[in-house]
């Protein structure tokens, strides 16, 4: 394996261990989404996405999604990844258009960069353009409901 892949694999194993350890310790109840989202600075929430959602942007993001996000958010973004199931986490379903309809791209960028509840931050590991690619990718996961279809 290349050094880059081994380095990322070691980091993912380390993050998984940290997440499991943090989750298994006694913690205060999680904040509500409204409280947590309220802590996003207003200037960050208003930040516009400078990266157009193109096939190239989505392809770049899919690489990061596969490496860092699938384990919790699931391959299709339904929030039912293996690690989320193991940790009994209830994550948002990004395939539901209502999940992020009231969230700005700036808020999503901030959450990816800084983390959210049990989600570790990407921080400086990814470039800002790659973070915006991930915002585009998360948005692309929403599937419009057909008439008469209801969420299970």
For each residue, the residues with C-beta under 8 A, 3 or more apart:
1: 5 6 9
2: 5 6
3: 6 7
4: 7 8
5: 1 2 8 9
6: 1 2 3 9 10
7: 3 4 10 11
8: 4 5 11 12 67
9: 1 5 6 12 13
10: 6 7 13 14
11: 7 8 14 15
12: 8 9 15 16 67 68 71
13: 9 10 16 17
14: 10 11 17 18
15: 11 12 18 19 120
16: 12 13 19 20 71 83
17: 13 14 20 21
18: 14 15 21 22 120
19: 15 16 22 23 83 87 118 120
20: 16 17 23 24 86 87
21: 17 18 24 25
22: 18 19 25 27 118
23: 19 20 27 87 89 118
24: 20 21
25: 21 22
26:
27: 22 23 30
28:
29:
30: 27 117 118
31: 35 36 117
32: 35 36
33: 36 37
34: 37 38
35: 31 32 38 39
36: 31 32 33 39 116 117
37: 33 34 40 103 107
38: 34 35
39: 35 36
40: 37 44 45 106 107 110 111
41: 44 45 110
42: 45 46
43: 46 47
44: 40 41 47 106 107 109 110
45: 40 41 42 104 106 107 110
46: 42 43 104 106
47: 43 44 104 105 106 109 110
48: 105 106
49: 105 106 109 132 135 136
50: 132
51: 57 129 132 133 135 136
52: 57 136
53: 57 58 136 139 140
54: 57 58
55: 58 59
56: 59 60
57: 51 52 53 54 60 61 132 133 136 137
58: 53 54 55 61 62 133 136 137 140
59: 55 56 62 63
60: 56 57 63 64 130 133
61: 57 58 64 65 130 133 134 136 137
62: 58 59 65 66 137
63: 59 60 66 67
64: 60 61 67 68 69 126 130 133 134
65: 61 62 68 69 70 73 134 137
66: 62 63 69 70 75
67: 8 12 63 64 70
68: 12 64 65 71 122
69: 64 65 66 72 73 81 134
70: 65 66 67 73 74 75 81
71: 12 16 68 81 82 83 84
72: 69 79 81 83 84 89 91 119
73: 65 69 70 77 78 79 81 84 91 94
74: 70 77 78 79 80 81 84
75: 66 70 81
76: 95 141
77: 73 74 93 94 95 138 141
78: 73 74 93 94 95
79: 72 73 74 84 90 91 92 93 94
80: 74 84 85 91
81: 69 70 71 72 73 74 75 84 85 91
82: 71 85 86
83: 16 19 71 72 86 87 89
84: 71 72 73 74 79 80 81 87 89 91
85: 80 81 82 88 89
86: 20 82 83
87: 19 20 23 83 84 118
88: 85
89: 23 72 83 84 85 118
90: 79
91: 72 73 79 80 81 84
92: 79 96 99 100
93: 77 78 79 96 99
94: 73 77 78 79 99 100 138 141 142
95: 76 77 78 141 142 143
96: 92 93 99 142 143 151
97: 100 101 142 143 144 145
98: 101
99: 92 93 94 96 142
100: 92 94 97 103 108 138 139 142
101: 97 98
102:
103: 37 100 107 108
104: 45 46 47 107 108
105: 47 48 49 108 109 132 135 139
106: 40 44 45 46 47 48 49 109 110
107: 37 40 44 45 103 104 110 111
108: 100 103 104 105 111 112 134 135 138 139
109: 44 47 49 105 106 112 113 131 132 135
110: 40 41 44 45 47 106 107 113 114
111: 40 107 108 114 115 116 119
112: 108 109 121 122 131 134 135
113: 109 110 121 122 123 131
114: 110 111 121 123
115: 111 119 120 121 122
116: 36 111 119
117: 30 31 36
118: 19 22 23 30 87 89
119: 72 111 115 116
120: 15 18 19 115
121: 112 113 114 115
122: 68 112 113 115 125 126 131 134
123: 113 114
124:
125: 122
126: 64 122 130 131 134
127: 130 131
128: 131 132
129: 51 132 133
130: 60 61 64 126 127 133 134
131: 109 112 113 122 126 127 128 134 135
132: 49 50 51 57 105 109 128 129 135 136
133: 51 57 58 60 61 64 129 130 136 137
134: 61 64 65 69 108 112 122 126 130 131 137 138
135: 49 51 105 108 109 112 131 132 138 139
136: 49 51 52 53 57 58 61 132 133 139 140
137: 57 58 61 62 65 133 134 140 141
138: 77 94 100 108 134 135 141
139: 53 100 105 108 135 136 142
140: 53 58 136 137
141: 76 77 94 95 137 138
142: 94 95 96 97 99 100 139
143: 95 96 97
144: 97
145: 97 149 150 151
146: 149
147:
148:
149: 145 146
150: 145
151: 96 145
152:
